[in-house]
Amino acid sequence: MQTVYRKQSGQALIESVLGLSYVIIPLLIIMPFMSKVSGLQHKSHQASHYLAWERTVWKEQDPSLLPNVSGLYIAKKSETENAKQLPWRFYQKDGLALNSRNTNQWNWNNIHPLLKHQTQRNHSQTTLLKPVQQSSASVDEELSRFTRTHNGERLPGSMGGIVENAVNLLSLTGFSLEQDQFYRTGINTNIENHYLEPFNNLNLNLNGNSALLASGWNAAGPHHVKNRVERLVLTNYMNIAPIQTAQSILGILPFGKELRPNSLRLGHVDPNILPTNRLCTYGTANCGG
């Protein structure tokens, strides 16, 4: 028994050395790297949510049935303009003010420290986002380290079909809504490999996806509000000359004053009851201009 004990007396020490060499130390090395990769994944999800929301606010085409009144504008911004905001809003350093009209040139070397790591031996920390293959001199710097997808489609499922049929019925009155209301967006980023083996061939790819169901209503000023709402008011179709004449005749009677056309205004819509900030005209000095 004494001989067996002497042969096994160094086993615990050897197991500790092997554990530190092949398990603990590699984990300590790779954990900061994987933590930053997790942070990048979170940024990708945030960016995709932002793009989905912005697509419901900024339209690339004018809405249908804008009234023929001069001076009306619609909030429009291209998909590329929206995507250029992503680095400034999700990848830059903390504590910097957000600005939708950046005058400075974007530089991926000035991103948040969470997104930097030492990817080469004896080199300083650089961004973990790998340049996309199709990047070239013609590609804006903001868009050079991620790819994105976006599309609008009709409402999915049987409920979407019911809503679409209802909107089609309303279109008989001249009322129209944008029906591509289901917006899907995606952000794709590739990660630079760690310089240590066996983590130098990870080839990590991160994806952030989002979908948002939003109303197609988009009111471009008070004239547009009045134009759209009137088409949903059934009494608006009674606002014709014969009925107005009948109202005037009945208004002669002592008890018919309230029936006169200037008192009982059939189909009347007054958008001015809305808050002033909801009635601004897109593109003017105080409304996005």
C-alpha positions as CSV (number, residue, x, y, z in Angstrom):
1,M,0.0,0.0,0.0
2,Q,2.9,2.4,0.8
3,T,4.5,1.7,-2.6
4,V,1.3,2.5,-4.5
5,Y,0.8,5.7,-2.6
6,R,4.3,6.9,-3.6
7,K,3.7,6.2,-7.3
8,Q,0.4,8.3,-7.2
9,S,1.6,11.2,-5.1
10,G,2.3,13.5,-8.1
11,Q,-0.9,12.8,-10.0
12,A,-2.8,15.8,-8.7
13,L,0.0,18.1,-9.6
14,I,0.2,16.8,-13.1
15,E,-3.6,17.0,-13.6
16,S,-3.4,20.6,-12.4
17,V,-0.7,21.5,-14.8
18,L,-2.5,19.8,-17.7
19,G,-5.7,21.6,-16.8
20,L,-4.1,25.0,-16.7
21,S,-2.2,24.4,-19.9
22,Y,-5.0,23.0,-22.1
23,V,-8.2,24.4,-20.5
24,I,-7.9,27.4,-18.1
25,I,-5.2,29.4,-20.0
26,P,-6.9,29.0,-23.4
27,L,-10.2,30.1,-21.9
28,L,-8.6,33.2,-20.3
29,I,-7.2,34.1,-23.7
30,I,-10.3,33.6,-25.8
31,M,-13.0,34.9,-23.3
32,P,-12.2,38.6,-23.9
33,F,-12.4,37.9,-27.7
34,M,-15.7,36.1,-27.5
35,S,-17.1,38.8,-25.2
36,K,-16.4,41.3,-27.9
37,V,-17.9,39.1,-30.5
38,S,-21.1,38.9,-28.3
39,G,-21.1,42.7,-28.2
40,L,-20.9,42.9,-32.0
41,Q,-23.8,40.5,-32.3
42,H,-25.8,42.8,-30.0
43,K,-24.8,45.7,-32.2
44,S,-26.0,43.9,-35.3
45,H,-29.4,43.3,-33.8
46,Q,-29.7,46.9,-32.7
47,A,-28.8,48.1,-36.2
48,S,-31.3,45.8,-37.8
49,H,-34.1,47.1,-35.5
50,Y,-33.1,50.7,-36.3
51,L,-33.3,50.1,-40.1
52,A,-36.7,48.4,-39.8
53,W,-38.1,51.3,-37.8
54,E,-36.5,54.0,-40.1
55,R,-38.0,52.3,-43.1
56,T,-41.5,52.9,-41.7
57,V,-40.7,56.6,-41.2
58,W,-38.8,57.5,-44.3
59,K,-40.4,56.6,-47.6
60,E,-38.5,56.1,-50.8
61,Q,-41.5,56.9,-52.9
62,D,-44.3,59.4,-52.5
63,P,-47.5,58.1,-51.0
64,S,-50.5,57.6,-53.2
65,L,-53.2,60.2,-53.6
66,L,-51.3,63.3,-52.4
67,P,-53.6,66.3,-53.0
68,N,-52.7,68.5,-55.8
69,V,-51.6,71.4,-53.6
70,S,-48.2,73.1,-54.1
71,G,-45.7,73.2,-51.3
72,L,-46.4,69.6,-50.0
73,Y,-43.5,67.3,-49.2
74,I,-43.2,63.8,-47.9
75,A,-40.5,62.5,-45.5
76,K,-38.1,60.7,-47.8
77,K,-34.7,59.2,-47.3
78,S,-33.0,56.4,-49.4
79,E,-32.0,53.1,-47.9
80,T,-28.3,54.0,-48.4
81,E,-28.8,57.2,-46.4
82,N,-30.4,55.3,-43.6
83,A,-27.6,52.7,-43.6
84,K,-24.9,55.3,-43.4
85,Q,-26.3,56.3,-40.0
86,L,-25.5,52.9,-38.4
87,P,-21.8,53.4,-37.6
88,W,-22.5,56.8,-36.1
89,R,-25.3,55.4,-33.9
90,F,-24.1,52.0,-32.9
91,Y,-20.4,51.6,-33.5
92,Q,-18.9,55.0,-32.4
93,K,-17.5,55.8,-28.9
94,D,-19.8,56.5,-26.0
95,G,-20.5,60.0,-25.0
96,L,-20.6,61.5,-28.5
97,A,-23.7,63.4,-29.7
98,L,-25.9,61.8,-32.4
99,N,-26.4,63.8,-35.5
100,S,-28.3,62.8,-38.6
101,R,-26.3,65.2,-40.7
102,N,-22.7,64.4,-40.0
103,T,-20.1,66.6,-41.6
104,N,-17.1,64.6,-40.5
105,Q,-15.6,61.6,-42.4
106,W,-16.3,58.3,-40.7
107,N,-13.2,56.4,-39.6
108,W,-13.5,52.7,-38.4
109,N,-10.3,53.2,-36.3
110,N,-12.3,55.5,-34.0
111,I,-14.9,53.0,-33.0
112,H,-16.0,51.9,-29.5
113,P,-13.2,50.0,-27.5
114,L,-15.6,47.1,-27.1
115,L,-15.3,46.5,-30.9
116,K,-11.5,46.5,-31.0
117,H,-9.1,43.6,-30.4
118,Q,-5.6,42.5,-31.1
119,T,-6.0,40.4,-34.2
120,Q,-2.2,40.2,-35.1
121,R,0.8,39.4,-33.0
122,N,2.8,42.4,-31.9
123,H,0.2,44.8,-33.3
124,S,-2.1,47.3,-31.6
125,Q,-5.9,46.7,-31.3
126,T,-7.9,47.2,-34.4
127,T,-11.6,46.9,-35.3
128,L,-13.0,43.4,-35.2
129,L,-15.2,44.0,-38.2
130,K,-13.7,42.6,-41.4
131,P,-14.1,44.7,-44.6
132,V,-16.7,43.3,-47.0
133,Q,-15.3,41.8,-50.2
134,Q,-17.2,44.1,-52.5
135,S,-15.9,47.2,-50.8
136,S,-13.9,49.5,-53.1
137,A,-13.1,53.2,-53.6
138,S,-16.7,53.8,-54.8
139,V,-18.2,52.4,-51.5
140,D,-18.7,54.9,-48.7
141,E,-16.6,54.3,-45.7
142,E,-19.6,53.9,-43.4
143,L,-20.8,50.9,-45.5
144,S,-17.5,49.2,-46.0
145,R,-17.6,46.7,-43.0
146,F,-21.2,45.3,-43.1
147,T,-23.8,44.3,-45.6
148,R,-27.5,44.8,-45.2
149,T,-30.8,43.6,-46.7
150,H,-34.2,45.4,-46.6
151,N,-37.5,44.8,-48.2
152,G,-41.2,45.7,-47.7
153,E,-43.9,43.1,-48.4
154,R,-47.6,42.6,-47.9
155,L,-49.0,41.4,-44.6
156,P,-48.2,37.7,-44.1
157,G,-50.8,35.1,-43.2
158,S,-54.6,34.8,-43.5
159,M,-55.1,38.0,-41.4
160,G,-53.0,39.9,-43.9
161,G,-55.3,38.7,-46.7
162,I,-58.3,39.9,-44.8
163,V,-56.7,43.4,-44.1
164,E,-55.7,43.6,-47.8
165,N,-59.3,42.9,-48.9
166,A,-60.6,45.5,-46.6
167,V,-58.2,48.1,-47.9
168,N,-59.2,47.2,-51.5
169,L,-62.8,47.8,-50.6
170,L,-61.9,51.2,-49.2
171,S,-60.1,52.0,-52.4
172,L,-63.5,52.2,-54.1
173,T,-64.0,55.5,-52.3
174,G,-60.7,56.8,-53.5
175,F,-59.0,56.1,-50.2
176,S,-55.6,54.4,-50.5
177,L,-53.0,53.0,-48.1
178,E,-49.5,51.7,-48.7
179,Q,-49.9,47.9,-48.4
180,D,-46.2,46.9,-48.2
181,Q,-46.3,47.3,-44.5
182,F,-44.3,44.3,-43.3
183,Y,-40.7,45.4,-43.3
184,R,-37.8,43.0,-43.0
185,T,-34.1,44.1,-42.5
186,G,-30.9,42.3,-41.9
187,I,-27.3,43.3,-41.0
188,N,-24.4,40.9,-41.8
189,T,-20.8,41.3,-40.4
190,N,-17.7,39.2,-40.7
191,I,-15.3,39.1,-37.7
192,E,-11.5,39.2,-37.9
193,N,-9.9,36.0,-36.6
194,H,-7.9,35.8,-33.4
195,Y,-4.1,35.5,-34.1
196,L,-3.6,32.5,-31.8
197,E,-4.2,28.9,-32.8
198,P,-6.6,27.2,-32.9
199,F,-8.7,30.4,-32.9
200,N,-7.1,31.8,-36.1
201,N,-9.6,30.1,-38.4
202,L,-12.9,30.7,-36.8
203,N,-14.4,32.7,-39.7
204,L,-17.2,34.0,-37.6
205,N,-20.2,35.6,-39.3
206,L,-22.8,37.6,-37.4
207,N,-26.3,38.3,-38.5
208,G,-28.9,40.6,-37.0
209,N,-32.5,40.4,-38.3
210,S,-35.6,42.3,-37.6
211,A,-39.2,42.6,-38.8
212,L,-41.7,45.3,-38.1
213,L,-45.4,45.5,-39.0
214,A,-46.4,49.2,-39.4
215,S,-49.3,51.2,-40.6
216,G,-49.0,52.6,-44.1
217,W,-50.7,55.8,-43.1
218,N,-48.5,58.8,-43.9
219,A,-50.0,62.3,-43.6
220,A,-48.1,65.0,-45.5
221,G,-49.5,68.1,-44.0
222,P,-53.1,69.3,-43.2
223,H,-54.3,69.2,-46.8
224,H,-53.2,65.6,-47.0
225,V,-55.0,64.8,-43.7
226,K,-58.2,66.3,-44.9
227,N,-58.0,64.6,-48.3
228,R,-57.6,61.2,-46.8
229,V,-60.1,61.4,-43.9
230,E,-62.9,62.8,-46.0
231,R,-62.9,59.7,-48.1
232,L,-63.8,57.6,-45.1
233,V,-66.7,59.9,-44.0
234,L,-69.9,58.6,-45.5
235,T,-71.8,61.9,-45.1
236,N,-69.1,63.4,-47.4
237,Y,-71.0,61.9,-50.4
238,M,-74.1,63.8,-49.3
239,N,-72.3,67.1,-49.7
240,I,-73.8,67.8,-53.1
241,A,-75.8,70.6,-54.6
242,P,-79.4,69.1,-54.4
243,I,-79.0,68.2,-50.7
244,Q,-77.5,71.7,-50.0
245,T,-80.5,73.3,-51.7
246,A,-82.9,71.2,-49.6
247,Q,-81.0,72.3,-46.5
248,S,-81.4,75.9,-47.5
249,I,-85.1,75.5,-48.0
250,L,-85.6,73.7,-44.6
251,G,-83.5,76.4,-43.0
252,I,-86.2,79.0,-43.8
253,L,-88.4,77.3,-41.2
254,P,-88.2,78.6,-37.6
255,F,-87.1,75.2,-36.3
256,G,-84.7,74.5,-39.3
257,K,-81.9,77.0,-38.6
258,E,-79.6,74.2,-37.6
259,L,-80.2,72.4,-40.9
260,R,-78.7,75.2,-43.1
261,P,-75.6,74.3,-45.0
262,N,-73.4,76.7,-43.0
263,S,-74.6,75.0,-39.8
264,L,-74.9,71.4,-40.7
265,R,-71.8,70.8,-42.8
266,L,-72.1,67.3,-44.2
267,G,-68.8,65.4,-44.4
268,H,-66.9,68.3,-42.8
269,V,-63.4,67.4,-41.7
270,D,-61.3,69.9,-39.7
271,P,-57.6,68.8,-39.3
272,N,-56.8,71.8,-37.2
273,I,-58.1,70.1,-34.1
274,L,-54.9,68.1,-34.2
275,P,-51.8,69.4,-32.4
276,T,-49.8,71.9,-34.4
277,N,-46.7,69.7,-34.5
278,R,-48.7,67.0,-36.2
279,L,-49.8,69.4,-39.0
280,C,-46.4,70.6,-40.1
281,T,-45.5,70.3,-43.8
282,Y,-42.6,68.0,-44.4
283,G,-39.6,69.8,-45.8
284,T,-40.3,73.2,-44.3
285,A,-38.0,74.9,-41.8
286,N,-39.8,73.6,-38.7
287,C,-40.6,70.1,-40.0
288,G,-37.6,68.2,-41.1
289,G,-36.3,70.9,-43.5
